[in-house]
């Protein structure tokens, strides 16, 4: 609810990494690992900002932020085929109006 993200290992109650105030205090609505690139995850905050984290590039801050200006995004999910090395990764955005958008992620965040 405060924009903090914690990365846990299944065998420990303590986080391996913690990023406080990663969304400038906005609650995180959705967070998902990339299906095709294990070091990348995406976070959606309550202000319709999508943060892209690539832990191999920078483990302190998101590597990119994208604002969805047209309408408030209610949730997101990722789609892709991890068994294929084509690097095709899509993001499905469900907006409050019921509209669904599918956007493709840049190859640099999708390739294995």
Secondary structure as UniProt FT lines:
FT   STRAND          5..8
FT   TURN            10..11
FT   STRAND          15..19
FT   TURN            20..25
FT   STRAND          28..33
FT   TURN            38..39
FT   STRAND          40..45
FT   TURN            46..47
FT   STRAND          49..54
FT   TURN            55..57
FT   STRAND          64..67
FT   STRAND          73..80
FT   TURN            82..83
FT   TURN            85..86
FT   STRAND          89..95
FT   TURN            96..97
FT   STRAND          100..104
FT   HELIX           107..110
//
